[in-house]
Amino acid sequence: MFFELAEHANSMAAKIQDTLVSLGCPLLLHSPSNQLFPIMPNGVISELEKNYSFEVQKRVDGDHSVVRLVTSWATRESAVDEFIADLTKLL
C-alpha cells in the first residue's frame, strides 16, 4: 500500500513538473520524487501564494526565487489541474 500511495504522490508531482518544463520554468534540480524546486518570478510566487501553500526556499536573484512544491498521497488530481491552470496563466 505504501508504494501505491507514493506512486500517486510522485505521479502528481511529475504532472506539475512536466508543465513547468513545458512552460520554460527552470528547475533547481530535476526531481523524480514528490518534491519539486522550480525557480519562479517573485510576482508569480506572490500570485500563487494567494491560493496555494508552499515554501519559498531562497532568492536566486532580485526577481526570482526557488519554491518547494510537495504532493502527497492525498493530493487530488483536480487540485493539480487547478494549480496547473493558474500557473499557465501566470507564466
N, CA and C atoms as an extended XYZ file, in Angstrom:
273
Properties=species:S:1:pos:R:3:atomname:S:1:resname:S:1:resid:I:1 pbc="F F F"
N         0.819       -1.187        0.000 N   MET     1
C         0.000        0.000        0.000 CA  MET     1
C         0.875        1.268        0.000 C   MET     1
N         1.956        1.241        0.747 N   PHE     2
C         2.848        2.398        0.807 CA  PHE     2
C         3.327        2.790       -0.587 C   PHE     2
N         3.695        1.796       -1.381 N   PHE     3
C         4.210        2.085       -2.717 CA  PHE     3
C         3.131        2.679       -3.617 C   PHE     3
N         1.900        2.228       -3.448 N   GLU     4
C         0.795        2.792       -4.231 CA  GLU     4
C         0.567        4.257       -3.867 C   GLU     4
N         0.621        4.566       -2.589 N   LEU     5
C         0.433        5.947       -2.144 CA  LEU     5
C         1.578        6.831       -2.639 C   LEU     5
N         2.797        6.321       -2.544 N   ALA     6
C         3.952        7.086       -3.024 CA  ALA     6
C         3.882        7.271       -4.538 C   ALA     6
N         3.408        6.265       -5.244 N   GLU     7
C         3.284        6.366       -6.700 CA  GLU     7
C         2.325        7.490       -7.084 C   GLU     7
N         1.226        7.614       -6.342 N   HIS     8
C         0.271        8.692       -6.621 CA  HIS     8
C         0.931       10.054       -6.381 C   HIS     8
N         1.602       10.214       -5.264 N   ALA     9
C         2.263       11.489       -4.951 CA  ALA     9
C         3.294       11.835       -6.022 C   ALA     9
N         4.089       10.863       -6.425 N   ASN    10
C         5.108       11.099       -7.447 CA  ASN    10
C         4.484       11.411       -8.800 C   ASN    10
N         3.387       10.756       -9.108 N   SER    11
C         2.688       11.000      -10.372 CA  SER    11
C         2.131       12.419      -10.434 C   SER    11
N         1.582       12.888       -9.334 N   MET    12
C         1.041       14.253       -9.299 CA  MET    12
C         2.170       15.278       -9.437 C   MET    12
N         3.300       15.000       -8.791 N   ALA    13
C         4.450       15.903       -8.910 CA  ALA    13
C         4.989       15.898      -10.337 C   ALA    13
N         5.030       14.729      -10.958 N   ALA    14
C         5.519       14.637      -12.338 CA  ALA    14
C         4.636       15.435      -13.284 C   ALA    14
N         3.349       15.416      -13.036 N   LYS    15
C         2.421       16.185      -13.874 CA  LYS    15
C         2.720       17.683      -13.765 C   LYS    15
N         2.973       18.146      -12.554 N   ILE    16
C         3.322       19.560      -12.354 CA  ILE    16
C         4.683       19.852      -12.987 C   ILE    16
N         5.650       18.972      -12.759 N   GLN    17
C         6.995       19.185      -13.297 CA  GLN    17
C         6.973       19.244      -14.824 C   GLN    17
N         6.220       18.360      -15.460 N   ASP    18
C         6.123       18.372      -16.921 CA  ASP    18
C         5.572       19.703      -17.418 C   ASP    18
N         4.592       20.237      -16.698 N   THR    19
C         4.018       21.530      -17.073 CA  THR    19
C         5.037       22.641      -16.895 C   THR    19
N         5.731       22.642      -15.768 N   LEU    20
C         6.752       23.663      -15.528 CA  LEU    20
C         7.785       23.670      -16.651 C   LEU    20
N         8.255       22.498      -17.015 N   VAL    21
C         9.261       22.385      -18.072 CA  VAL    21
C         8.688       22.880      -19.400 C   VAL    21
N         7.457       22.480      -19.711 N   SER    22
C         6.858       22.896      -20.987 CA  SER    22
C         6.625       24.403      -21.045 C   SER    22
N         6.449       25.033      -19.884 N   LEU    23
C         6.265       26.483      -19.830 CA  LEU    23
C         7.597       27.237      -19.774 C   LEU    23
N         8.695       26.494      -19.767 N   GLY    24
C        10.013       27.122      -19.745 CA  GLY    24
C        10.468       27.571      -18.377 C   GLY    24
N         9.848       27.049      -17.341 N   CYS    25
C        10.222       27.410      -15.973 CA  CYS    25
C        11.427       26.561      -15.548 C   CYS    25
N        12.544       27.193      -15.203 N   PRO    26
C        13.715       26.412      -14.800 CA  PRO    26
C        13.498       25.718      -13.454 C   PRO    26
N        14.167       24.594      -13.296 N   LEU    27
C        14.121       23.833      -12.051 CA  LEU    27
C        15.498       23.880      -11.406 C   LEU    27
N        15.523       24.009      -10.088 N   LEU    28
C        16.797       23.961       -9.375 CA  LEU    28
C        17.460       22.611       -9.623 C   LEU    28
N        16.643       21.565       -9.646 N   LEU    29
C        17.101       20.218       -9.959 CA  LEU    29
C        15.922       19.413      -10.473 C   LEU    29
N        16.214       18.401      -11.262 N   HIS    30
C        15.167       17.502      -11.739 CA  HIS    30
C        14.871       16.524      -10.610 C   HIS    30
N        13.601       16.406      -10.247 N   SER    31
C        13.247       15.563       -9.113 CA  SER    31
C        12.354       14.404       -9.545 C   SER    31
N        12.767       13.179       -9.244 N   PRO    32
C        11.907       12.029       -9.518 CA  PRO    32
C        10.933       11.749       -8.370 C   PRO    32
N        10.938       12.605       -7.364 N   SER    33
C        10.106       12.373       -6.179 CA  SER    33
C         8.907       13.315       -6.157 C   SER    33
N         8.251       13.381       -5.028 N   ASN    34
C         7.071       14.235       -4.868 CA  ASN    34
C         7.427       15.665       -4.453 C   ASN    34
N         8.697       16.009       -4.480 N   GLN    35
C         9.134       17.367       -4.151 CA  GLN    35
C         9.742       18.022       -5.385 C   GLN    35
N         9.281       19.244       -5.673 N   LEU    36
C         9.754       19.997       -6.828 CA  LEU    36
C        10.349       21.314       -6.364 C   LEU    36
N        11.346       21.798       -7.100 N   PHE    37
C        12.025       23.037       -6.744 CA  PHE    37
C        12.156       23.955       -7.964 C   PHE    37
N        11.030       24.499       -8.431 N   PRO    38
C        11.096       25.412       -9.568 CA  PRO    38
C        11.621       26.785       -9.161 C   PRO    38
N        12.223       27.459      -10.123 N   ILE    39
C        12.685       28.835       -9.948 CA  ILE    39
C        11.672       29.712      -10.660 C   ILE    39
N        10.958       30.525       -9.886 N   MET    40
C         9.859       31.312      -10.436 CA  MET    40
C        10.067       32.802      -10.211 C   MET    40
N         9.472       33.608      -11.094 N   PRO    41
C         9.479       35.052      -10.848 CA  PRO    41
C         8.738       35.363       -9.541 C   PRO    41
N         9.260       36.304       -8.782 N   ASN    42
C         8.649       36.634       -7.493 CA  ASN    42
C         7.206       37.101       -7.637 C   ASN    42
N         6.872       37.772       -8.736 N   GLY    43
C         5.497       38.198       -8.963 CA  GLY    43
C         4.552       37.020       -9.125 C   GLY    43
N         5.002       35.979       -9.803 N   VAL    44
C         4.202       34.759       -9.966 CA  VAL    44
C         4.016       34.087       -8.610 C   VAL    44
N         5.084       34.028       -7.834 N   ILE    45
C         5.014       33.429       -6.498 CA  ILE    45
C         3.987       34.164       -5.647 C   ILE    45
N         4.008       35.480       -5.677 N   SER    46
C         3.056       36.276       -4.887 CA  SER    46
C         1.622       35.968       -5.274 C   SER    46
N         1.373       35.804       -6.563 N   GLU    47
C         0.017       35.482       -7.019 CA  GLU    47
C        -0.389       34.074       -6.596 C   GLU    47
N         0.507       33.111       -6.729 N   LEU    48
C         0.194       31.735       -6.351 CA  LEU    48
C        -0.044       31.600       -4.849 C   LEU    48
N         0.670       32.395       -4.056 N   GLU    49
C         0.521       32.328       -2.593 CA  GLU    49
C        -0.877       32.722       -2.135 C   GLU    49
N        -1.619       33.405       -2.970 N   LYS    50
C        -2.985       33.798       -2.607 CA  LYS    50
C        -3.911       32.589       -2.507 C   LYS    50
N        -3.590       31.515       -3.239 N   ASN    51
C        -4.482       30.354       -3.283 CA  ASN    51
C        -3.830       29.023       -2.925 C   ASN    51
N        -2.509       29.010       -2.785 N   TYR    52
C        -1.810       27.746       -2.564 CA  TYR    52
C        -0.774       27.888       -1.457 C   TYR    52
N        -0.508       26.770       -0.791 N   SER    53
C         0.511       26.746        0.267 CA  SER    53
C         1.763       26.058       -0.257 C   SER    53
N         2.875       26.721       -0.126 N   PHE    54
C         4.173       26.171       -0.487 CA  PHE    54
C         5.229       27.001        0.209 C   PHE    54
N         6.456       26.518        0.156 N   GLU    55
C         7.548       27.192        0.855 CA  GLU    55
C         8.482       27.877       -0.143 C   GLU    55
N         8.785       29.132        0.121 N   VAL    56
C         9.810       29.822       -0.655 CA  VAL    56
C        11.146       29.465       -0.009 C   VAL    56
N        12.003       28.783       -0.766 N   GLN    57
C        13.271       28.283       -0.233 CA  GLN    57
C        14.344       29.361       -0.151 C   GLN    57
N        14.566       30.048       -1.285 N   LYS    58
C        15.609       31.077       -1.291 CA  LYS    58
C        15.467       31.943       -2.530 C   LYS    58
N        15.961       33.160       -2.422 N   ARG    59
C        16.009       34.058       -3.581 CA  ARG    59
C        17.195       33.661       -4.449 C   ARG    59
N        16.964       33.655       -5.737 N   VAL    60
C        18.029       33.349       -6.687 CA  VAL    60
C        18.685       34.644       -7.146 C   VAL    60
N        17.844       35.651       -7.371 N   ASP    61
C        18.308       36.985       -7.730 CA  ASP    61
C        17.214       37.962       -7.299 C   ASP    61
N        17.282       39.187       -7.741 N   GLY    62
C        16.304       40.180       -7.318 CA  GLY    62
C        14.888       39.916       -7.781 C   GLY    62
N        14.743       39.095       -8.821 N   ASP    63
C        13.425       38.876       -9.414 CA  ASP    63
C        12.908       37.446       -9.327 C   ASP    63
N        13.726       36.496       -8.888 N   HIS    64
C        13.350       35.084       -8.894 CA  HIS    64
C        13.698       34.407       -7.566 C   HIS    64
N        12.878       33.408       -7.230 N   SER    65
C        13.132       32.608       -6.031 CA  SER    65
C        12.845       31.142       -6.326 C   SER    65
N        13.461       30.280       -5.533 N   VAL    66
C        13.183       28.849       -5.592 CA  VAL    66
C        12.054       28.564       -4.613 C   VAL    66
N        11.049       27.837       -5.081 N   VAL    67
C         9.979       27.409       -4.188 CA  VAL    67
C        10.018       25.892       -4.067 C   VAL    67
N         9.474       25.400       -2.988 N   ARG    68
C         9.385       23.956       -2.754 CA  ARG    68
C         7.920       23.572       -2.841 C   ARG    68
N         7.601       22.761       -3.832 N   LEU    69
C         6.252       22.237       -4.005 CA  LEU    69
C         6.266       20.766       -3.616 C   LEU    69
N         5.269       20.339       -2.850 N   VAL    70
C         5.211       18.955       -2.395 CA  VAL    70
C         3.814       18.403       -2.631 C   VAL    70
N         3.749       17.212       -3.217 N   THR    71
C         2.483       16.500       -3.357 CA  THR    71
C         2.492       15.321       -2.388 C   THR    71
N         1.312       14.768       -2.135 N   SER    72
C         1.215       13.644       -1.199 CA  SER    72
C         0.211       12.620       -1.713 C   SER    72
N         0.019       11.593       -0.931 N   TRP    73
C        -0.966       10.573       -1.262 CA  TRP    73
C        -2.367       11.176       -1.326 C   TRP    73
N        -2.575       12.290       -0.629 N   ALA    74
C        -3.903       12.903       -0.551 CA  ALA    74
C        -4.116       14.004       -1.590 C   ALA    74
N        -3.120       14.282       -2.398 N   THR    75
C        -3.251       15.340       -3.401 CA  THR    75
C        -4.225       14.893       -4.482 C   THR    75
N        -5.291       15.659       -4.642 N   ARG    76
C        -6.295       15.340       -5.660 CA  ARG    76
C        -5.801       15.783       -7.036 C   ARG    76
N        -6.058       14.971       -8.034 N   GLU    77
C        -5.656       15.346       -9.389 CA  GLU    77
C        -6.364       16.619       -9.826 C   GLU    77
N        -7.591       16.815       -9.371 N   SER    78
C        -8.312       18.048       -9.715 CA  SER    78
C        -7.605       19.271       -9.131 C   SER    78
N        -7.002       19.132       -7.956 N   ALA    79
C        -6.245       20.238       -7.359 CA  ALA    79
C        -4.984       20.520       -8.177 C   ALA    79
N        -4.341       19.477       -8.651 N   VAL    80
C        -3.158       19.640       -9.502 CA  VAL    80
C        -3.553       20.336      -10.802 C   VAL    80
N        -4.670       19.917      -11.386 N   ASP    81
C        -5.134       20.534      -12.630 CA  ASP    81
C        -5.447       22.016      -12.429 C   ASP    81
N        -6.033       22.350      -11.297 N   GLU    82
C        -6.334       23.747      -10.983 CA  GLU    82
C        -5.036       24.554      -10.822 C   GLU    82
N        -4.072       23.984      -10.112 N   PHE    83
C        -2.779       24.648       -9.936 CA  PHE    83
C        -2.103       24.863      -11.289 C   PHE    83
N        -2.126       23.845      -12.134 N   ILE    84
C        -1.518       23.945      -13.464 CA  ILE    84
C        -2.199       25.028      -14.289 C   ILE    84
N        -3.515       25.103      -14.220 N   ALA    85
C        -4.246       26.136      -14.968 CA  ALA    85
C        -3.832       27.528      -14.504 C   ALA    85
N        -3.743       27.717      -13.191 N   ASP    86
C        -3.330       29.018      -12.657 CA  ASP    86
C        -1.881       29.325      -13.028 C   ASP    86
N        -1.032       28.342      -12.919 N   LEU    87
C         0.378       28.502      -13.261 CA  LEU    87
C         0.538       28.885      -14.732 C   LEU    87
N        -0.218       28.237      -15.582 N   THR    88
C        -0.151       28.513      -17.020 CA  THR    88
C        -0.553       29.952      -17.328 C   THR    88
N        -1.557       30.447      -16.633 N   LYS    89
C        -1.984       31.840      -16.830 CA  LYS    89
C        -0.896       32.821      -16.397 C   LYS    89
N        -0.182       32.474      -15.334 N   LEU    90
C         0.805       33.390      -14.754 CA  LEU    90
C         2.164       33.345      -15.442 C   LEU    90
N         2.528       32.182      -15.965 N   LEU    91
C         3.833       32.061      -16.622 CA  LEU    91
C         3.684       32.322      -18.104 C   LEU    91
